[in-house]
Amino acid sequence: MSPSDVIIIGGGIVGCACAHRLAETGWRVTLVERDTIGSGATAAGMGQIVALDDSPAELVLTADSQRRWHTLGQANPLIHEYTPCGTVWVASDDEELTLAAAKVSSYHAAGLHAELLDAAALYRHEPNLRPGLPGGLRIAGDAVVYSSRSAAWLWEQTGGTLIHDEVTAIQSGGVTLANGRQLRADVVVLATGSRARELVPTLPIRPKKGHLVITDRYPGFIHHQVAEMGYAKNAHLADVDSVAFNIQPRATGQILIGSCRQYDIHTPEVDPHMLGRMLQRCIDFMPGLATLSTLRVWTGYRAATPDGLPLIGPHPHIPGLWLATGHEGLGITTSLGTADLLAALLNHTSPAINPSPYLPERFFPAH
Ligand SMILES: Cc1cc2nc3c(=O)[nH]c(=O)nc-3n(C[C@H](O)[C@H](O)[C@H](O)COP(=O)(O)OP(=O)(O)OC[C@H]3O[C@@H](n4cnc5c(N)ncnc54)[C@H](O)[C@@H]3O)c2cc1C
């Protein structure tokens, strides 16, 4: 094979977004995917485009990405199944409502719309919540997409070369495929999500397993993505198994029910105990869920890093290797911001946001 400019390993939403942005800026892209495009965590995820403020750097990247999805989704709403439904974060007590009020300021500072809801406003927006909740927070700019289809669409726009095979090794100036063939390029981008350590074992990535349930069609049962305020505390940062109330209206009228997190479980089977805990948590917040018919349950893996932020940029010790992985439960959202950052760094242009918090070098001591 004659040298390509860039080889991307992994055709999930992150790899496809990077391919799309690099192709837009003049790179010739070869994508290597062992399965089908968008079949990994991208197919397993909820597809919520969400601005989250667990840390300032997370808010900056998610806010930037939310805006990019809005532009992409508004231009092609049917392709991406882009549904700008917003998110309602439910406070379960007065302490969480005080936290919600503080969050309004940080969202506003990031240029996002955020609205504090008292109890009456909460039930006006989501009448099926259990009685007695004090209020919540509404982020109107959040949305829902069909991420596998978005991944495929982003890839199709590139005009690049797709190779269906598994990369078994990365070496200076290229990769080796399972069939023994070698591909050469100056730049290799690792975008294999939770499997990143199979090719670079020193990466600080741990798989976090999640379960999701989808119901039959109940249009109008909920109007927003609805999640508990404790979601970030329970889910994103916790180092132990956790469940959180987090449900989503799909364009079909179905309801997607999540979520839970388990570290270091490598088998994809549904765990009835974890599933039961997750569903009970959701029913506690929205009792009517117990009456809905469910159609399917599945599991998937998030790629967790120790600080909850992705790895975007050059590997400090492996020349020519660039990383776009470690997006945990936000990779569908942050794929577009990730792609823009990666392309700016590779093109030596000014990125839209400061790349420092996401650079992989933070986890590698200097030589
Ligand atoms: C239950 C659940 C719910 C989630 N909900 C949301 C949500 O609502 N919003 C959100 O923003 N994010 C969500 N996420 C997270 C999101 O799904 C991921 O962060 C995102 O999909 C990661 O994309 P990726 O491209 O990095 O990884 P993946 O989608 O896993 O893609 C990696 C690809 O690499 C390929 N690959 C791996 N190894 C090799 C190899 N050696 N050679 C060739 N190809 C290889 C795989 O086949 C795969 O297709 C959720 C995740 C889960 C599990």
The ligand as an ORCA input file, in Angstrom:
! r2SCAN-3c Opt
* xyz 0 1
  C     -24.488      2.008     28.368
  C     -23.775      3.200     27.780
  C     -24.463      4.412     27.656
  C     -23.810      5.522     27.113
  N     -24.511      6.679     26.906
  C     -23.895      7.754     26.352
  C     -24.613      8.949     26.115
  O     -25.816      9.040     26.343
  N     -23.929     10.032     25.602
  C     -22.601      9.969     25.317
  O     -22.047     10.985     24.898
  N     -21.913      8.823     25.488
  C     -22.524      7.722     26.003
  N     -21.833      6.576     26.219
  C     -20.403      6.548     25.927
  C     -20.172      6.398     24.450
  O     -20.989      5.337     23.941
  C     -18.694      6.122     24.205
  O     -17.893      7.039     24.921
  C     -18.377      6.267     22.720
  O     -19.248      5.491     21.939
  C     -16.939      5.851     22.490
  O     -16.726      5.851     21.102
  P     -15.367      5.282     20.535
  O     -15.390      5.518     19.075
  O     -14.241      5.806     21.346
  O     -15.429      3.720     20.910
  P     -16.238      2.527     20.213
  O     -17.579      2.949     19.774
  O     -16.136      1.361     21.140
  O     -15.413      2.256     18.888
  C     -14.147      1.633     18.905
  C     -14.061      0.795     17.645
  O     -12.756      0.266     17.560
  C     -12.853     -1.017     16.986
  N     -11.629     -1.726     17.354
  C     -11.215     -2.069     18.595
  N     -10.002     -2.665     18.530
  C      -9.635     -2.687     17.218
  C      -8.483     -3.168     16.529
  N      -7.460     -3.724     17.188
  N      -8.435     -3.048     15.178
  C      -9.474     -2.478     14.497
  N     -10.593     -1.995     15.123
  C     -10.668     -2.095     16.461
  C     -14.102     -1.606     17.620
  O     -14.626     -2.666     16.833
  C     -15.011     -0.391     17.663
  O     -15.873     -0.303     16.535
  C     -22.458      5.434     26.727
  C     -21.782      4.208     26.830
  C     -22.443      3.104     27.341
  C     -21.700      1.791     27.412
*
